[in-house]
Amino acid sequence: QVQMVESGGGLVQAGGSLRLSCTASELTFALYGVGWFRQAPGKEREGISCMSRSSTRIDYTDSVKGRFTISRDNAEKTLFLQMNSLKPEDTAMYYCAAVLSTSTTACSLFPADFHYWGRGTQVTVSS
């Protein structure tokens, strides 16, 4: 059973930056496709970035392209999300997720495609 723990959230002013981390307990982290999601109060969970297990395919939702960067360190079993030029509309609970993948290029922004989830870290951007 994979356990994932997010960290790095907090309160930041608009235009600022945060770096989220997600550490997984699974020793074969390199076999997992991964993603970052967020959920604001009263809204559905939204996929914001994904990375295939090989790291060769990356995708972002349009609203964060050019501002957010996903990366992973398989040796440390850690997923990162660098968030720059933050906006008040980025305020949400942020979740990392993983799925054991037989494909080296699978990358999904759909929550239903992921099996393992962290409990989330809150990001609040003030105007």
DSSP file (Angstrom, degrees, kcal/mol; ACC not computed):
  #  RESIDUE AA STRUCTURE BP1 BP2  ACC     N-H-->O    O-->H-N    N-H-->O    O-->H-N    TCO  KAPPA ALPHA  PHI   PSI    X-CA   Y-CA   Z-CA
    1    1 A Q              0   0    0      0, 0.0     2,-0.4     0, 0.0   115,-0.0   0.000 360.0 360.0 360.0 123.1    0.0    0.0    0.0
    2    2 A V        -     0   0    0     23,-0.1     2,-0.4    96,-0.1   115,-0.2  -0.644 360.0-165.0 -81.1 132.1    1.5    3.3   -1.1
    3    3 A Q        -     0   0    0     -2,-0.4    22,-2.1   113,-0.1     2,-0.4  -0.968   4.8-167.1-116.4 136.6    1.3    6.2    1.4
    4    4 A M  E     -A   24   0A   0    113,-0.5   115,-0.5    -2,-0.4     2,-0.5  -0.974   5.3-168.0-128.6 136.9    1.9    9.7    0.2
    5    5 A V  E     -A   23   0A   0     18,-2.0    18,-2.3    -2,-0.4     2,-0.2  -0.976   8.4-154.3-130.4 119.6    2.5   12.8    2.3
    6    6 A E  E     +A   22   0A   0     -2,-0.5     2,-0.3    16,-0.2    16,-0.2  -0.557  18.6 166.5 -88.4 154.5    2.4   16.4    1.0
    7    7 A S  E     +A   21   0A   0     14,-2.2    14,-2.6    -2,-0.2   114,-0.1  -0.965  41.0  68.5-154.2 166.8    4.2   19.3    2.5
    8    8 A G        +     0   0    0     -2,-0.3    11,-0.3     1,-0.3    14,-0.1   0.356  61.6 131.8 104.6  -5.1    5.2   22.9    1.5
    9    9 A G        +     0   0    0     12,-0.1     2,-0.3     9,-0.1    -1,-0.3  -0.174  23.3 122.1 -71.5 172.8    1.8   24.6    1.5
   10   10 A G  E     -d  123   0B   0    112,-0.9   114,-2.7   111,-0.1     2,-0.5  -0.988  60.1 -50.9 164.6-167.6    1.2   27.9    3.2
   11   11 A L  E     +d  124   0B   0     -2,-0.3     2,-0.3   112,-0.2   114,-0.2  -0.877  54.3 165.6-102.7 129.1    0.0   31.5    2.9
   12   12 A V  E     -d  125   0B   0    112,-2.6   114,-2.4    -2,-0.5     2,-0.1  -0.984  34.9-111.3-142.3 150.3    1.7   33.6    0.2
   13   13 A Q  E >   -d  126   0B   0     -2,-0.3     3,-2.2   112,-0.2    73,-0.2  -0.460  51.3 -81.7 -77.6 154.4    1.0   36.9   -1.4
   14   14 A A  T 3  S+     0   0    0    112,-2.4    73,-0.2     1,-0.3    -1,-0.1  -0.293 120.5  30.0 -54.5 136.7   -0.1   37.1   -5.1
   15   15 A G  T 3  S+     0   0    0     71,-3.2    70,-0.6     1,-0.3    -1,-0.3   0.258  99.3 115.8  92.8 -10.8    3.0   36.9   -7.3
   16   16 A G    <   -     0   0    0     -3,-2.2    70,-2.4    70,-0.2     2,-0.3  -0.088  57.4-123.0 -82.8-175.0    4.9   34.8   -4.8
   17   17 A S        -     0   0    0     67,-0.2     2,-0.3    68,-0.2    67,-0.2  -0.930  19.7-177.8-132.6 152.5    6.1   31.2   -5.1
   18   18 A L  E     - B   0  83A   0     65,-2.2    65,-3.2    -2,-0.3     2,-0.5  -0.981  15.8-146.8-142.4 152.3    5.8   27.9   -3.2
   19   19 A R  E     - B   0  82A   0    -11,-0.3     2,-0.3    -2,-0.3    63,-0.2  -0.962  15.5-158.7-122.9 114.5    7.3   24.5   -3.7
   20   20 A L  E     - B   0  81A   0     61,-2.7    61,-2.2    -2,-0.5     2,-0.3  -0.669   6.3-164.2 -89.6 145.3    5.2   21.6   -2.8
   21   21 A S  E     -AB   7  80A   0    -14,-2.6   -14,-2.2    -2,-0.3     2,-0.4  -0.932   7.5-167.9-125.6 153.0    6.7   18.2   -2.0
   22   22 A C  E     -AB   6  79A   0     57,-2.1    57,-2.8    -2,-0.3     2,-0.5  -0.939   6.8-162.1-142.8 116.9    5.2   14.7   -1.8
   23   23 A T  E     -AB   5  78A   0    -18,-2.3   -18,-2.0    -2,-0.4     2,-0.3  -0.867   7.9-155.3-106.3 131.4    7.0   11.8   -0.4
   24   24 A A  E     -A    4   0A   0     53,-2.9   -20,-0.2    -2,-0.5     5,-0.1  -0.750  16.4-146.7-106.4 150.7    5.9    8.3   -1.1
   25   25 A S        +     0   0    0    -22,-2.1     2,-0.3    -2,-0.3   -21,-0.1   0.637  68.0 107.1 -86.7 -14.5    6.4    5.2    1.0
   26   26 A E    >   -     0   0    0    -23,-0.3     3,-0.8     1,-0.1    -2,-0.1  -0.475  60.4-151.8 -73.4 129.4    6.6    2.9   -2.0
   27   27 A L  T 3  S+     0   0    0      1,-0.3     3,-0.3    -2,-0.3    -1,-0.1   0.726  94.1  54.6 -73.6 -21.6   10.2    1.7   -2.8
   28   28 A T  T >   +     0   0    0      1,-0.2     3,-2.5     2,-0.1    -1,-0.3  -0.269  64.2 145.5-105.5  47.1    9.5    1.3   -6.5
   29   29 A F  G X   +     0   0    0     -3,-0.8     3,-2.0     1,-0.3    -1,-0.2   0.769  61.3  72.1 -53.1 -30.0    8.3    4.8   -7.0
   30   30 A A  G 3  S+     0   0    0      1,-0.3    -1,-0.3    -3,-0.3    -2,-0.1   0.643  89.5  60.8 -65.2 -13.8    9.8    4.8  -10.4
   31   31 A L  G <  S+     0   0    0     -3,-2.5    70,-2.5     2,-0.1     2,-0.4   0.415  91.5  90.1 -90.7   1.6    7.0    2.5  -11.6
   32   32 A Y  E <   -E  100   0B   0     -3,-2.0     2,-0.3    68,-0.2    68,-0.2  -0.834  67.9-140.3-108.7 133.1    4.3    5.0  -10.8
   33   33 A G  E     -E   99   0B   0     66,-2.6    66,-2.3    -2,-0.4     2,-0.3  -0.646  33.8-160.2 -74.9 147.2    2.7    7.7  -12.9
   34   34 A V  E     +EF  98  51B   0     17,-2.5    17,-2.5    -2,-0.3     2,-0.3  -0.863  16.0 177.0-133.5 162.9    2.1   10.7  -10.7
   35   35 A G  E     -EF  97  50B   0     62,-2.1    62,-2.1    -2,-0.3     2,-0.4  -0.993  23.6-130.7-159.9 161.9    0.1   13.9  -10.6
   36   36 A W  E     +EF  96  49B   0     13,-2.8    12,-2.5    -2,-0.3    13,-1.6  -0.960  28.2 177.5-116.9 138.1   -0.9   17.0   -8.6
   37   37 A F  E     -EF  95  47B   0     58,-3.1    58,-3.0    -2,-0.4     2,-0.3  -0.886  10.0-158.9-132.9 163.0   -4.5   18.0   -8.1
   38   38 A R  E     -EF  94  46B   0      8,-2.3     8,-3.4    -2,-0.3     2,-0.4  -0.990   3.8-164.0-144.3 155.2   -6.3   20.7   -6.2
   39   39 A Q  E     -E   93   0B   0     54,-2.2    54,-2.3    -2,-0.3     6,-0.2  -0.947   5.1-162.2-143.6 119.2   -9.7   21.3   -4.8
   40   40 A A    >   -     0   0    0      4,-0.4     3,-2.3    -2,-0.4    52,-0.1  -0.640  46.2 -77.3 -92.8 155.9  -11.2   24.6   -3.7
   41   41 A P  T 3  S+     0   0    0      0, 0.0    -1,-0.1     0, 0.0     3,-0.1  -0.281 118.6   9.2 -55.3 130.8  -14.2   24.8   -1.4
   42   42 A G  T 3  S+     0   0    0      1,-0.3     2,-0.3    -3,-0.1    -3,-0.0   0.499 112.5 100.6  78.9   3.6  -17.4   24.1   -3.3
   43   43 A K  S <  S-     0   0    0     -3,-2.3    -1,-0.3     1,-0.0     2,-0.1  -0.809  75.3-103.0-119.9 161.5  -15.5   22.9   -6.4
   44   44 A E        -     0   0    0     -2,-0.3    -4,-0.4     1,-0.1     2,-0.2  -0.389  49.2 -87.5 -75.9 157.7  -14.6   19.6   -7.9
   45   45 A R        -     0   0    0     -6,-0.2     2,-0.4    -2,-0.1    -6,-0.2  -0.498  49.0-153.5 -67.1 133.2  -11.1   18.2   -7.7
   46   46 A E  E     -F   38   0B   0     -8,-3.4    -8,-2.3    -2,-0.2     2,-0.4  -0.922  11.6-132.1-117.5 131.4   -9.0   19.5  -10.6
   47   47 A G  E     +F   37   0B   0     62,-0.5   -10,-0.2    -2,-0.4    62,-0.1  -0.694  29.1 169.9 -78.2 128.5   -6.0   17.9  -12.2
   48   48 A I  E     -     0   0B   0    -12,-2.5    13,-1.8    -2,-0.4     2,-0.3   0.685  60.0  -0.2-113.8 -26.5   -3.2   20.5  -12.6
   49   49 A S  E     -FG  36  60B   0    -13,-1.6   -13,-2.8    11,-0.2    -1,-0.4  -0.974  55.1-175.0-161.6 149.1   -0.2   18.5  -13.6
   50   50 A C  E     -FG  35  59B   0      9,-2.0     9,-1.9    -2,-0.3     2,-0.4  -0.970   6.0-162.9-142.3 159.5    0.9   14.9  -14.3
   51   51 A M  E     -FG  34  58B   0    -17,-2.5   -17,-2.5    -2,-0.3     7,-0.2  -0.988  22.8-123.4-143.7 132.7    4.1   13.1  -15.1
   52   52 A S    >   -     0   0    0      5,-2.6     3,-1.5    -2,-0.4    55,-0.1  -0.225  34.3-103.9 -69.1 165.4    4.6    9.7  -16.6
   53   53 A R  T 3  S+     0   0    0     50,-0.5   -21,-0.2    53,-0.3    51,-0.1   0.809 124.8  48.3 -63.6 -28.2    6.6    7.1  -14.8
   54   54 A S  T 3  S-     0   0    0     50,-1.2    -1,-0.3    49,-0.1    51,-0.1   0.527 106.9-128.5 -85.2  -6.3    9.5    7.6  -17.2
   55   55 A S  S <  S+     0   0    0     -3,-1.5    -2,-0.1     2,-0.2    50,-0.1   0.521  80.7 113.7  68.8   7.2    9.2   11.4  -16.8
   56   56 A T        +     0   0    0     48,-0.5     2,-0.5     1,-0.1    49,-0.1   0.713  68.9  52.3 -83.1 -19.1    9.1   11.6  -20.6
   57   57 A R        +     0   0    0     47,-0.3    -5,-2.6    49,-0.1     2,-0.4  -0.972  63.5 170.2-122.6 130.0    5.6   12.9  -20.7
   58   58 A I  E     -G   51   0B   0     -2,-0.5     2,-0.3    -7,-0.2    -7,-0.2  -0.980   5.9-176.5-133.3 143.8    4.3   15.9  -18.7
   59   59 A D  E     -G   50   0B   0     -9,-1.9    -9,-2.0    -2,-0.4     2,-0.3  -0.988   4.7-168.5-141.4 152.2    1.1   17.8  -18.9
   60   60 A Y  E     -G   49   0B   0     -2,-0.3   -11,-0.2   -11,-0.2     2,-0.2  -0.977  29.7-110.7-134.7 147.7   -0.4   20.8  -17.3
   61   61 A T    >>  -     0   0    0    -13,-1.8     3,-1.8    -2,-0.3     4,-0.8  -0.507  40.4-110.1 -71.0 152.0   -3.9   22.3  -17.1
   62   62 A D  G >4 S+     0   0    0      1,-0.3     3,-0.7     2,-0.2    -1,-0.1   0.829 112.1  63.6 -56.9 -35.9   -4.1   25.5  -19.1
   63   63 A S  G 34 S+     0   0    0      1,-0.2    -1,-0.3     3,-0.0   -15,-0.1   0.669 111.8  35.1 -68.4 -15.3   -4.5   27.7  -16.0
   64   64 A V  G X> S+     0   0    0     -3,-1.8     4,-2.3   -16,-0.1     3,-2.3   0.460  82.7 126.7-116.2  -3.0   -1.1   26.8  -14.6
   65   65 A K  T << S+     0   0    0     -4,-0.8     4,-0.1    -3,-0.7    -3,-0.0  -0.315  81.3  15.3 -59.3 134.1    1.0   26.5  -17.8
   66   66 A G  T 34 S+     0   0    0      2,-0.4    -1,-0.3     1,-0.1     3,-0.1   0.284 125.9  60.1  85.1 -10.8    4.1   28.6  -17.7
   67   67 A R  T <4 S+     0   0    0     -3,-2.3    17,-2.1     1,-0.2     2,-0.3   0.701  97.1  52.9-115.4 -35.2    3.8   29.1  -13.9
   68   68 A F  E  <  -C   83   0A   0     -4,-2.3    -2,-0.4    15,-0.2     2,-0.4  -0.799  59.7-166.4-108.3 147.4    3.9   25.6  -12.4
   69   69 A T  E     -C   82   0A   0     13,-2.3    13,-3.0    -2,-0.3     2,-0.3  -0.987   6.3-154.8-135.5 125.1    6.6   22.9  -12.9
   70   70 A I  E     +C   81   0A   0     -2,-0.4     2,-0.3    11,-0.2    11,-0.2  -0.742  22.7 160.5 -95.3 144.8    6.3   19.3  -11.9
   71   71 A S  E     -C   80   0A   0      9,-1.6     9,-3.1    -2,-0.3     2,-0.3  -0.969  19.1-152.7-154.3 166.8    9.4   17.2  -11.2
   72   72 A R  E     -C   79   0A   0     -2,-0.3     2,-0.5     7,-0.2     7,-0.2  -0.992  12.5-155.4-145.8 151.9   10.3   14.0   -9.4
   73   73 A D  E  >> -C   78   0A   0      5,-3.0     5,-2.2    -2,-0.3     4,-0.6  -0.908  11.5-173.1-125.6  99.5   13.2   12.3   -7.7
   74   74 A N  T >45S+     0   0    0     -2,-0.5     3,-0.6     1,-0.2   -45,-0.2   0.855  83.4  57.9 -66.2 -34.4   12.8    8.6   -7.9
   75   75 A A  T 345S+     0   0    0      1,-0.3    -1,-0.2     2,-0.1   -46,-0.1   0.876 115.7  36.6 -62.2 -36.4   15.7    7.9   -5.6
   76   76 A E  T 345S-     0   0    0     -3,-0.4    -1,-0.3     2,-0.2    -2,-0.2   0.419 106.7-128.8 -94.2   0.1   14.1   10.0   -2.9
   77   77 A K  T <<5 +     0   0    0     -3,-0.6   -53,-2.9    -4,-0.6     2,-0.4   0.896  62.9 138.7  53.8  44.1   10.6    8.8   -3.8
   78   78 A T  E   < -BC  23  73A   0     -5,-2.2    -5,-3.0   -55,-0.2     2,-0.4  -0.956  43.1-159.1-129.3 139.7    9.5   12.4   -4.0
   79   79 A L  E     -BC  22  72A   0    -57,-2.8   -57,-2.1    -2,-0.4     2,-0.3  -0.898  16.1-162.0-112.2 143.0    7.3   14.4   -6.3
   80   80 A F  E     -BC  21  71A   0     -9,-3.1    -9,-1.6    -2,-0.4     2,-0.3  -0.890  15.7-166.3-125.7 154.9    7.6   18.2   -6.5
   81   81 A L  E     -BC  20  70A   0    -61,-2.2   -61,-2.7    -2,-0.3     2,-0.6  -0.871  10.1-160.6-139.0 108.2    5.5   21.1   -7.7
   82   82 A Q  E     -BC  19  69A   0    -13,-3.0   -13,-2.3    -2,-0.3     2,-0.6  -0.784  11.8-166.6 -86.1 122.5    7.2   24.4   -8.1
   83   83 A M  E     +BC  18  68A   0    -65,-3.2   -65,-2.2    -2,-0.6     2,-0.3  -0.945  10.6 173.9-118.3 115.7    4.5   27.1   -8.2
   84   84 A N        +     0   0    0    -17,-2.1   -67,-0.2    -2,-0.6   -68,-0.2  -0.744  59.1  23.7-115.6 164.3    5.5   30.6   -9.4
   85   85 A S  S    S-     0   0    0    -70,-0.6    -1,-0.2    -2,-0.3   -68,-0.2   0.903  84.2-160.3  49.4  48.8    3.5   33.8  -10.0
   86   86 A L        -     0   0    0    -70,-2.4   -71,-3.2    -3,-0.2   -70,-0.2  -0.268   7.3-158.2 -65.5 146.3    0.8   32.6   -7.7
   87   87 A K    >   -     0   0    0    -73,-0.2     3,-2.4   -72,-0.1     4,-0.3  -0.851  31.4-110.3-121.6 156.1   -2.7   34.1   -8.0
   88   88 A P  G >  S+     0   0    0      0, 0.0     3,-1.8     0, 0.0    37,-0.4   0.842 117.5  63.4 -54.8 -32.5   -5.6   34.2   -5.6
   89   89 A E  G 3  S+     0   0    0      1,-0.3   -49,-0.0    35,-0.1    -3,-0.0   0.562  88.7  69.7 -72.5  -5.4   -7.5   31.8   -7.8
   90   90 A D  G <  S+     0   0    0     -3,-2.4    -1,-0.3    35,-0.0     2,-0.2   0.522  70.4 121.4 -82.7  -6.6   -4.8   29.2   -7.0
   91   91 A T    <   +     0   0    0     -3,-1.8     2,-0.3    -4,-0.3    33,-0.2  -0.406  40.6 105.0 -61.2 124.2   -6.0   29.0   -3.5
   92   92 A A  E    S- H   0 123B   0     31,-2.0    31,-2.7    -2,-0.2     2,-0.5  -0.969  76.6 -77.1-178.4 171.4   -7.0   25.4   -2.8
   93   93 A M  E     -EH  39 122B   0    -54,-2.3   -54,-2.2    -2,-0.3     2,-0.4  -0.842  49.8-146.6 -86.4 129.5   -6.1   22.2   -1.0
   94   94 A Y  E     -EH  38 121B   0     27,-2.8    27,-2.1    -2,-0.5     2,-0.4  -0.855  16.3-171.9-106.1 133.9   -3.4   20.5   -3.1
   95   95 A Y  E     -E   37   0B   0    -58,-3.0   -58,-3.1    -2,-0.4     2,-0.3  -0.937  13.8-147.9-124.2 142.8   -3.1   16.7   -3.4
   96   96 A C  E     -E   36   0B   0     -2,-0.4    22,-2.0   -60,-0.2     2,-0.3  -0.789  21.4-175.2-101.6 156.6   -0.5   14.4   -4.9
   97   97 A A  E     -EI  35 117B   0    -62,-2.1   -62,-2.1    -2,-0.3     2,-0.3  -0.981   9.1-165.6-149.6 157.1   -1.5   11.1   -6.4
   98   98 A A  E     -EI  34 116B   0     18,-2.1    18,-2.4    -2,-0.3    17,-1.3  -0.985   4.0-168.3-145.6 153.9    0.1    8.1   -7.9
   99   99 A V  E     -E   33   0B   0    -66,-2.3   -66,-2.6    -2,-0.3     2,-0.3  -0.985  32.4-115.0-143.9 132.8   -0.9    5.0   -9.9
  100  100 A L  E     -E   32   0B   0     -2,-0.3     2,-0.4   -68,-0.2   -68,-0.2  -0.531  44.8-161.6 -65.1 123.9    1.1    1.9  -10.7
  101  101 A S        -     0   0    0    -70,-2.5    -1,-0.0    -2,-0.3    -2,-0.0  -0.926  35.4-170.2-124.2 132.4    1.6    2.1  -14.4
  102  102 A T  S    S+     0   0    0     -2,-0.4     2,-0.4     2,-0.0    -1,-0.1   0.586  78.2  79.0 -86.1 -11.9    2.6   -0.4  -17.1
  103  103 A S        -     0   0    0      1,-0.1   -50,-0.5   -72,-0.1     3,-0.1  -0.804  66.9-155.2 -98.9 136.1    3.0    2.4  -19.6
  104  104 A T  S    S+     0   0    0     -2,-0.4   -50,-1.2     1,-0.2   -48,-0.5   0.598  96.3  39.7 -81.6 -10.0    6.1    4.6  -19.6
  105  105 A T  S    S+     0   0    0    -53,-0.1    -1,-0.2   -52,-0.1     2,-0.1   0.419  78.6 125.5-120.3   0.0    4.2    7.5  -21.2
  106  106 A A        +     0   0    0     -3,-0.1     2,-0.3   -55,-0.1   -53,-0.3  -0.419  27.6 166.7 -66.2 133.2    0.8    7.5  -19.5
  107  107 A C        -     0   0    0     -2,-0.1     2,-0.4   -55,-0.1   -55,-0.1  -0.913   8.5-178.7-151.0 115.8    0.0   10.9  -18.0
  108  108 A S        -     0   0    0     -2,-0.3   -57,-0.1   -74,-0.2   -59,-0.1  -0.920  29.8-166.3-126.8 144.8   -3.5   11.8  -16.8
  109  109 A L        +     0   0    0     -2,-0.4   -62,-0.5   -62,-0.1    -1,-0.1   0.187  65.1 105.4-105.6  12.3   -5.2   14.8  -15.3
  110  110 A F    >   -     0   0    0      1,-0.1     3,-1.9   -64,-0.1     4,-0.2  -0.845  64.1-148.3 -98.7 121.8   -8.3   12.8  -14.3
  111  111 A P  G >  S+     0   0    0      0, 0.0     3,-1.9     0, 0.0    -1,-0.1   0.834  95.1  64.9 -54.7 -34.8   -8.6   12.0  -10.6
  112  112 A A  G 3  S+     0   0    0      1,-0.3    -2,-0.0    -3,-0.1    -3,-0.0   0.692  91.8  64.5 -65.6 -17.2  -10.3    8.7  -11.3
  113  113 A D  G <  S+     0   0    0     -3,-1.9     2,-0.4   -14,-0.0    -1,-0.3   0.521  90.9  80.6 -82.5  -4.9   -7.2    7.4  -13.0
  114  114 A F    <   -     0   0    0     -3,-1.9   -15,-0.2    -4,-0.2     3,-0.1  -0.824  52.0-173.0-110.6 143.5   -5.2    7.5   -9.7
  115  115 A H        +     0   0    0    -17,-1.3     2,-0.4    -2,-0.4   -16,-0.2   0.765  68.2  53.1-102.0 -31.6   -5.2    4.9   -7.0
  116  116 A Y  E     -I   98   0B   0    -18,-2.4   -18,-2.1  -113,-0.0     2,-0.3  -0.906  62.5-179.6-119.4 136.1   -3.1    6.5   -4.2
  117  117 A W  E     -I   97   0B   0     -2,-0.4  -113,-0.5   -20,-0.2   -20,-0.2  -0.955  21.6-134.5-134.7 147.4   -3.6    9.9   -2.7
  118  118 A G        -     0   0    0    -22,-2.0  -113,-0.2    -2,-0.3     3,-0.1  -0.366  33.8-110.9 -84.2 177.6   -2.1   12.1    0.0
  119  119 A R        -     0   0    0   -115,-0.5  -114,-0.1     1,-0.2   -24,-0.1   0.565  61.8-114.1 -90.2  -9.6   -4.2   14.0    2.5
  120  120 A G        -     0   0    0    -24,-0.1     2,-0.4   -27,-0.1   -25,-0.2   0.006  14.5-120.7 102.0 155.6   -3.4   17.4    1.0
  121  121 A T  E     - H   0  94B   0    -27,-2.1   -27,-2.8  -114,-0.1     2,-0.3  -0.996  30.0-120.0-136.1 134.5   -1.6   20.6    1.9
  122  122 A Q  E     - H   0  93B   0     -2,-0.4  -112,-0.9   -29,-0.2     2,-0.5  -0.554  23.1-169.8 -81.7 132.2   -3.3   24.0    1.9
  123  123 A V  E     -dH  10  92B   0    -31,-2.7   -31,-2.0    -2,-0.3     2,-0.5  -0.990   5.5-177.5-118.8 124.1   -2.2   26.7   -0.4
  124  124 A T  E     -d   11   0B   0   -114,-2.7  -112,-2.6    -2,-0.5     2,-0.6  -0.986   6.7-166.7-125.2 123.9   -3.7   30.2    0.2
  125  125 A V  E     -d   12   0B   0     -2,-0.5     2,-0.3   -37,-0.4  -112,-0.2  -0.943  10.3-153.2-113.5 118.6   -2.8   33.1   -2.0
  126  126 A S  E      d   13   0B   0   -114,-2.4  -112,-2.4    -2,-0.6    -2,-0.0  -0.625 360.0 360.0 -91.7 149.3   -3.7   36.6   -0.8
  127  127 A S              0   0    0     -2,-0.3    -1,-0.1  -114,-0.2  -114,-0.1   0.454 360.0 360.0 -89.7 360.0   -4.4   39.5   -3.1
